[in-house]
Amino acid sequence: MKYARGVSTVRIPPVLRPEIGGRRSVDVDASTVRDALERLVGDFPSLGPRVLPDGTLPAFVNIFVDGDDVRMLDGLDTSVRPESTILLLPAVAGG
């Protein structure tokens, strides 16, 4: 289901906050995850290589919309509702 464009909140993890002046979240006017990330990168270009390299969903970043992993939905084409919360969560590696 495609929603009308509306303001959603993108939650920014601590590792990416320096790129956006330390903010914990950014409001974007979007109808899909791709649209939200493109708008975010448009406002904060230094995030581009970290959250939307080559216009694709990077393997090292997990994205959730209202608690649901977009990889289990429609990926970057997952619809977002007005007032949705989009969570960027870098993958953690180690052992």
C-alpha positions in Angstrom: 0.0 0.0 0.0 1.4 3.4 -1.0 0.7 6.2 1.4 0.5 9.9 0.6 3.6 11.8 1.3 3.9 13.0 4.9 6.3 13.8 7.6 8.1 10.8 9.1 10.9 10.8 11.6 14.3 9.2 10.9 16.1 8.1 14.1 19.8 8.5 13.8 22.2 6.1 15.6 25.1 7.6 17.6 27.7 6.5 15.1 26.0 8.7 12.4 25.1 11.7 14.5 28.4 13.6 13.9 27.4 13.7 10.2 24.2 15.7 11.1 25.4 17.9 13.9 24.7 15.5 16.7 20.9 15.3 16.1 19.1 12.2 17.3 16.4 12.4 14.7 15.5 14.2 11.5 12.0 14.8 10.1 11.5 14.1 6.4 8.6 14.4 4.1 8.5 11.0 2.3 6.2 8.2 1.1 8.9 5.4 0.9 12.1 4.5 2.7 14.1 5.4 -0.4 12.4 8.8 -0.6 13.2 9.4 3.1 16.8 8.4 2.7 17.2 10.5 -0.5 15.8 13.5 1.3 18.1 12.8 4.3 21.2 12.6 2.1 20.1 15.7 0.2 20.1 17.6 3.5 23.2 15.9 4.8 25.3 14.8 1.8 28.1 13.2 4.0 25.6 10.5 5.0 25.3 9.3 1.4 28.1 6.8 1.3 27.1 5.5 4.7 23.3 5.0 4.3 22.6 5.0 0.5 25.7 4.1 -1.4 25.0 3.6 -5.1 21.3 4.1 -4.4 21.1 0.6 -2.7 20.4 -0.6 0.8 23.9 -1.4 2.2 24.4 -4.8 3.9 25.9 -3.1 7.0 22.8 -0.9 7.8 19.5 -2.3 9.0 16.4 -0.2 8.5 13.2 -0.6 10.4 9.9 1.2 9.8 7.7 1.2 12.8 9.6 -1.8 14.1 9.5 -3.9 10.9 12.7 -4.7 9.1 12.4 -3.3 5.5 14.3 -6.4 4.2 11.3 -8.5 5.1 9.0 -6.0 3.4 9.7 -4.1 0.1 13.2 -3.0 0.9 13.8 0.7 0.0 10.4 0.7 -1.7 8.7 0.1 1.6 5.9 2.6 2.1 6.0 4.9 5.1 3.0 6.6 6.6 2.9 10.1 7.8 4.3 10.0 11.4 6.1 6.7 10.8 9.5 6.2 12.6 12.3 5.0 10.4 15.2 3.6 12.4 18.7 3.4 11.0 20.7 0.7 12.8 24.3 -0.1 11.7 25.1 -3.8 11.9 27.5 -4.7 14.6 30.3 -7.2 13.9 32.6 -8.8 16.3 33.1 -11.9 18.3 
